[in-house]
């Protein structure tokens, strides 16, 4: 199925001013816009990686993406993690959200791919100067906790998704 370049006018953030494949206006907010190759030029693979929104739109258009997003929000809210409730998910570049997590053996690990684009959100933790970060794609959900600018990140949950349909 070919990408539906002009199908989406309102999707994640309202009126669209750019001509991305997904119509989310993500290109205009990206500091690495010149490096990505432009979504239309690279057929939904910015930075050489995968974009969850482009994948969904390629498979079934705007309706498929909206269905996927709503199902993912329900899945995240159903995890039962106190304080983790999302109402919306935003496009997040992997290079911004791919934190290095310390392991018990003293090593660190990154769980995401810097060149992929994910859906996620940040949730302030009441009474703390920390946040939860939620990031997901078709295959995995990551919930972490971190301080200012991603300091001292901790993995709360990293799991394979139950529903991988998109």
Backbone as a ProteinNet text record, in pm:
[ID]
protein_1_A
[PRIMARY]
XXXXXXXXXXXXXXXXXXXXXXXXXXXXXXXXXXXXXXXXXXXXXXXXXXXXXXXXXXXXXXXXXXXXXXXXXXXXXXXXXXXXXXXXXXXXXXXXXXXXXXXXXXXXXXXXXXXXXXXXXXXXXXXXXXXXXXXXXXXXXXXXXXXXXXXXXXXXXXXXXXXXXX
[TERTIARY]
84.5	0	89.4	57.9	135.2	99.3	194.5	166.6	59.3	-24	-132.4	-85.4	-4.5	61.8	-33.1	-145.8	-234.2	-356.8	-362.8	-483	-504.1	-396.2	-410.1	-387.8	-483	-470.4	-471.6	-547.9	-547.6	-524.2	-421.4	-393.1	-350.2	-231.3	-183.1	-187.8	-140.6	-130.7	-218.8	-318.5	-408.4	-370.2	-387.5	-363.2	-220.4	-205.7	-76.4	-20.2	103.6	167.2	278.9	325.1	431.6	371.1	454.1	405.3	473.7	473.7	526.5	430.1	477	390.1	273.7	301.2	200.1	110.8	156.3	76.3	80.6	179.2	185	265.7	323.1	402.7	529.6	574.9	693.1	819.9	828.8	950	980.9	879.1	903.1	957.4	936.8	984	1115.8	1166.1	1284.8	1412.7	1503.8	1631.1	1724.8	1694.4	1779.3	1711.2	1622	1543.3	1630.2	1739.7	1825.8	1894.9	1918	1987.6	1898.6	1768.7	1680.4	1653.9	1661.5	1635.2	1494.1	1412.9	1273.2	1189.3	1087.7	1003.3	955.4	911.4	863.6	977	1095.5	1208.7	1259.2	1249.2	1300	1187.3	1068.5	951.6	923.4	924.2	886.8	996.3	1121.8	1234.6	1334.2	1292.4	1383.1	1506.3	1618.7	1746.2	1784.1	1720.5	1749.8	1681.4	1602.2	1533.8	1387.2	1309.9	1166.4	1088	974.9	882.8	751	708	586.6	464.8	458.2	343.2	342.4	457.6	466.1	429.9	472.7	439.4	288.4	222.5	77.3	4.4	45.9	-20.3	1.6	119.1	146.7	55.3	30	-53.1	-201.4	-250.2	-395.1	-444.6	-355.8	-397.7	-418.4	-478.8	-501.8	-581.4	-686.2	-770.2	-691.1	-602.9	-519.6	-429	-368.7	-282.7	-361.3	-475.7	-556.5	-600.4	-636.2	-672.4	-552.3	-437.4	-315.3	-283.7	-291.2	-259.3	-353.8	-483.2	-580.3	-557.7	-529.5	-501.2	-375.1	-274.1	-149.8	-171.7	-248	-280.5	-351.2	-446.6	-517.7	-422.9	-333	-237.4	-144.4	-96.1	-8.2	-83.4	-204.5	-282.8	-321.4	-326.9	-360.9	-243.6	-125.5	-7.7	-13.1	-92.4	-105.7	9.9	83.9	194.4	139.3	150.1	95.2	156.1	69.2	113.5	135.7	126.5	145.5	9.6	-36.6	-159.1	-137.8	-159.1	-141.9	-275.7	-293.6	-412.2	-379.4	-251	-206.5	-63.4	-22.7	114.3	169.9	296.1	363.2	470.3	507.4	619.5	748.5	835.8	962.4	1075.9	1176.6	1294.5	1377.2	1422.8	1500.6	1622.9	1690.3	1811.8	1783.7	1659.3	1623.6	1584.6	1529	1472.7	1547	1651.9	1725.5	1831.3	1788.5	1876.8	1962.4	2075.3	2160.4	2121.7	2078.7	2032.3	2141.7	2168.8	2268.6	2213.8	2298.7	2263.2	2332.2	2287.5	2342.2	2490.7	2537.1	2677.2	2768.8	2713.5	2793.5	2797.4	2749.3	2745.4	2618.5	2611.6	2490.7	2437.2	2308.1	2243.5	2144.8	2137.9	2034.1	1934.1	1805.8	1702.9	1633.8	1653.5	1589.1	1692.4	1644.3	1732.8	1730.7	1848	1858.1	1792.5	1792.1	1740.5	1593.4	1525.1	1381.6	1298.2	1172.7	1077.9	968.8	944.4	853.1	733	637.6	528.2	553.7	528.2	551	505.2	535.9	498	581.6	581.3	648.2	542.9	553.7	456.4	531.8	500.7	564.6	518.8	612.8	580.7	549.4	430.4	384.5	476.9	520.3	602	749	791.5	931.8	978.7	1106.7	1163.5	1207.3	1116.6	1144.2	1021.3	1041.9	932.9	934	817.8	809.7	820.3	888.3	891.3	829.9	741.3	677.3	709.4	765.7	802.3	761	703.3	657.7	663.1	666.4	648.9	561.7	566	481.7	523.1	648.1	700.2	717.8	752.1	787.9	727	711.6	677.2	788.7	837.7	937.6	879.2	882.9	846.5	969.2	1012.2	1129	1100.1	1190.6	1184.1	1318.6	1318	1443.6	1429.7	1544.7	1548.3	1560.1	1595.5	1607.7	1703.8	1661.1	1740.2	1781	1701.2	1728.1	1828.6	1859.3	1958.6	1910	2002.5	1978.4	1855.5	1852.7	1736	1727.6	1604.8	1578.7	1472.4	1492	1392.3	1283.3	1159.4	1045.3	985.7	972	913.9	963.3	1003.9	1038.7	980.8	880.1	813.2	773.1	765.6	715.3	565.8	519.3	378.4	290.2	170.9	71.7	11.4	-26.3	-88.7	9.4	55.8	155.6	95.1	-35.2	-103.6	-87.3	-61	-54.6	-74.2
-117	0	123.9	221	344.7	435.8	519.7	616.7	713	753.2	846.8	986.2	1049.1	1174.5	1284.8	1297.9	1410.7	1372.7	1249	1202	1268.8	1295.2	1340.1	1490.1	1559.9	1703.6	1735.9	1662.1	1678.5	1539.6	1528.7	1396.1	1400.9	1447.1	1445.4	1584.1	1684.1	1817.7	1920	1881.8	1978	2009.7	2134.7	2174.5	2141.5	2098.7	2057.4	2166.5	2203.6	2307.4	2251.4	2133.8	2071.9	1959.4	1897.4	1790.7	1658.6	1622	1493.3	1385.2	1264.6	1152.8	1139.9	1158.3	1133.1	1253	1371	1489	1537.3	1498.5	1537	1662.8	1721.8	1843.3	1818.5	1694.6	1661.7	1720.8	1731.2	1783.2	1925.8	2008.3	2149.1	2166.7	2069.6	2079.5	2007.3	1937.4	1854.2	1933.6	1929.7	2000.5	1930.3	1808	1732	1713.3	1802.4	1793.7	1776.5	1850.4	1844.8	1709.3	1640.1	1512.1	1394.2	1407.2	1291	1249	1341.3	1306.4	1339.5	1394.9	1429.6	1304	1292.9	1173.8	1130.1	1224.9	1188.4	1134.2	1193.6	1149	1011.2	977.7	848.5	748.9	780	691.8	642.1	735.5	700.9	638.2	652.7	597.6	708.1	805.4	914.1	861.8	921.8	883.9	740	681	543	440.1	484.3	392.8	378.5	337.1	317.3	422.4	459.6	551.5	477.3	462.2	387.2	446.5	577.6	641.2	611.3	624.4	595.4	449.5	358.1	216.1	194.6	255.7	239.2	299.5	417.6	484.1	407.1	351.7	271.9	149.5	90	-30.6	-3.4	106.4	124	266.5	362.7	501.9	559	676	751.7	672.5	605.2	529.7	420.5	354.1	249.1	308.6	423	487.4	527.6	589.6	632.7	514.4	402.9	280.1	229	224.6	178.9	264.8	395.4	488.6	470.5	459.6	440	307	201.5	71.3	77.1	147.5	160.5	239.9	346.5	424.2	334.9	255.6	163.5	60.5	8.5	-91.3	-30.8	89.6	156.5	182.6	235.3	264.1	137	25.7	-101.7	-173	-114.7	-179	-183.9	-96.2	-96.7	-31.9	56	125.9	254.4	264.6	380.2	509.1	603.2	732.3	738	623.3	621.2	610.8	725.2	730	832.2	790.1	880.1	902.8	1023.6	1058.8	1076.7	1098.7	1119	1070.3	1043.3	1001.9	1092.9	1128.9	1217.8	1141.9	1194.6	1138.5	1177.3	1079.9	1104.2	1042.4	1122.5	1070.3	989.2	873.3	785.8	851.6	937.9	1001	1094.3	1137	1221	1138.6	1021.2	944.8	815.1	785.3	660.7	679.3	668.5	688.8	565.3	585.2	473.7	435.7	311.6	263.6	182.1	209.7	131.2	-7.7	-106.1	-243.7	-282.5	-389.3	-435.1	-470.1	-511.2	-549.6	-429.9	-307.9	-187.9	-137.2	-215.9	-173.4	-92.2	-31.4	41.6	-15.7	8.1	-43.7	60.2	68.3	147.2	47.3	72	-22.8	16.2	137.2	185.4	202.3	239.7	268.6	419	478.5	623.3	671.5	589.1	634	600.5	547.4	520	633.8	640	737	657.9	692.9	620.4	707.1	645.7	718.3	715.1	825.6	826.6	954.4	962.8	1079.8	1084.7	1200.4	1221.3	1257.4	1197.7	1219.9	1261.8	1379.5	1425.1	1338.7	1304.2	1225	1321.4	1310.6	1399.5	1390.1	1505.8	1510.4	1481.5	1459.3	1430.6	1521.3	1538	1610.3	1509.1	1416.8	1312.1	1293.1	1224.7	1198.1	1051.5	1005.3	878.7	910.6	825.9	833.9	706.9	721.2	606.3	615.2	508.9	504.8	368.7	368.8	241.7	244.1	123.8	103	-20.8	-83.8	-202.1	-318.7	-325.6	-443.9	-432.5	-314.8	-301.5	-177.6	-185.9	-71	-56.5	66.1	98.2	205	177.9	277.3	295.1	419.2	446.8	565.6	586.8	702.4	771.6	904.8	978.3	1117	1177.5	1313.2	1414.8	1535.6	1646.8	1612.3	1638	1611	1464.3	1374.1	1231.1	1176.1	1251.4	1209	1087.5	1001.7	884.2	804.8	758.9	684.5	544.8	499.4	364.6	299.2	174.6	98.8	54.5	90.5	45.2	-78.9	-74.6	-186.8	-182.2	-296.6	-310.8	-444.2	-439	-564.5	-569.3	-690.3	-714.1	-685.7	-617.9	-580.4	-700.3	-695.9	-800.9	-789	-668.5	-643.7	-568.3	-631.4	-568.4	-525.4	-520.1	-485	-336.7	-307.6	-169.2	-171.6
0	0	0	-79.5	-87	29.9	69.6	174.6	128.2	219	189.9	231	145.9	179.3	223.6	160.4	188.8	270.3	316.3	385.1	520.1	590.9	728.7	739.6	792.7	814.3	962.9	1039.5	1184.8	1242.1	1325.4	1375.2	1520.5	1547.6	1684.1	1746.8	1674.8	1732.5	1662	1591.3	1528.5	1385.9	1346	1207.7	1166.8	1044.3	992.4	902.4	924.7	845	757.9	784.7	706.4	623.4	542.4	456.2	489.2	615	655	607.2	605.3	569	665.1	792.2	893.7	920.4	885.6	911.9	1054.7	1132.3	1272.9	1299.2	1196.6	1210.5	1291.2	1296.6	1375.8	1315.9	1185.8	1121.7	1164.8	1175.9	1208.3	1349.2	1438.7	1576.4	1599.7	1500.2	1518.9	1494.3	1591	1577.1	1479.5	1442.1	1349.4	1214.2	1181.8	1058.6	934.1	926.3	807.9	794.5	905.4	904.2	866	882.6	870.8	726.9	634.6	495.3	452.1	538.5	512	495.6	572.5	576.8	438.5	358.9	225.6	139.7	149.9	68.6	108.5	235.9	283.1	309.1	261.2	269.1	411.3	504.9	641.6	724.8	683.2	759.1	792.8	875.3	910.7	982.8	955.7	1016.4	983.5	883.3	845.4	933.2	1029.4	1120.4	1085.7	1184	1166.1	1243.1	1187.9	1254.5	1273.2	1395.7	1426	1357	1345.9	1281.7	1132.3	1068.2	924.6	896.3	983.9	966	969.1	1066.5	1078.6	959.3	919.1	807.3	677.9	661.6	542.1	537.3	651.9	656.2	640.4	698.2	694.9	700.3	678.8	678.2	816.7	818.8	941.7	1044	999.2	1092.9	1162.8	1090.6	1150.6	1258.2	1227.7	1326.5	1450.7	1431.5	1546	1631.6	1568	1640.2	1720.6	1654.9	1720.3	1842.6	1825	1932.7	2051.1	2025.5	2134	2205.8	2130.9	2192.6	2278	2229.1	2304.4	2433	2426.9	2547.5	2649.8	2605.2	2695.6	2754.8	2672.1	2719.7	2825.7	2802.7	2899.3	3029.5	3020.1	3140.8	3215.3	3146.4	3208.2	3273	3269.2	3327.9	3480	3540.2	3685.8	3759.1	3693.1	3758	3819.4	3951.7	4022.6	3967.3	3932	3881.2	3731.4	3665.4	3519.8	3452.8	3405	3326.4	3215.8	3092.5	2978.6	2910.1	2860.7	2783.1	2636.7	2608.3	2471.5	2459.8	2338.3	2310.2	2202.1	2217.8	2124.4	2047.6	1932.8	1858.5	1928.7	1951.9	2020.3	1940.5	1909.8	1841.4	1939.6	1895.5	1981.5	2041.8	1964.9	2016.4	2132.9	2152.3	2266.6	2388.7	2368.1	2480	2510.8	2438.1	2457.8	2566	2689.9	2804.5	2829.1	2897.7	2939.4	3081.5	3097.8	3227.5	3295.1	3423.5	3495.6	3529.7	3516.1	3551.7	3682.1	3743.3	3871.2	3861.3	3742	3725.4	3699.2	3706.9	3687.3	3544.1	3451.6	3311.8	3286.9	3170.2	3131.2	3000.8	2977.9	2857.3	2804.4	2672.2	2605.2	2549.1	2567.7	2526	2395.7	2350.1	2228.1	2117.8	2002.3	1889.7	1865.1	1859.6	1840.8	1712.3	1608.9	1479	1456	1554.9	1541.2	1600.1	1557.3	1612	1683.9	1810.3	1897.6	1934.7	2001.8	2066	2215.9	2284	2427.3	2493.3	2622.5	2699.8	2827	2890.4	3018.1	3121.5	3239.8	3346	3471.6	3523.4	3646.4	3763.1	3850	3968.1	4082.3	4135.7	4242.3	4364.2	4412.6	4532.8	4511.4	4388.8	4358.8	4246.3	4236.6	4123.1	4017.8	3989.9	3891.5	3803.8	3693.5	3599	3560	3517	3446.2	3298.1	3227.8	3082.6	3027.6	2931.5	2867.2	2718.7	2664	2522.7	2468	2346.6	2289.7	2137.3	2083	1939.6	1923.6	1808.4	1788.4	1876.3	1913.4	1980.5	2131.5	2181.9	2323	2386.8	2519.3	2602.5	2705.3	2721	2821.8	2913.4	3043.3	3143.5	3231.6	3245.1	3327.5	3418.2	3511.2	3600.6	3592	3592.1	3580.3	3640.9	3666.3	3718.4	3606.1	3643.6	3550	3436	3314.7	3194.1	3180.4	3232.7	3219.1	3318.5	3423.5	3522.7	3601.1	3634.4	3718.2	3674.2	3550.1	3502.7	3563.7	3583.6	3634.9	3548.1	3515.3	3439.6	3536.2	3507.1	3586.3	3521.4	3389.2	3315.4	3171.6	3121.3	2979.8	2937.2	2850.9	2817.1	2671.1	2624.2	2489.5	2490	2387	2380.7	2352.7	2411.8	2389.7	2251	2213.9	2084.3	1997.4	1890.6	1805.5	1672.6	1666.8	1543	1515.4	1391.4	1344.7	1195.4
[MASK]
++++++++++++++++++++++++++++++++++++++++++++++++++++++++++++++++++++++++++++++++++++++++++++++++++++++++++++++++++++++++++++++++++++++++++++++++++++++++++++++++++++++

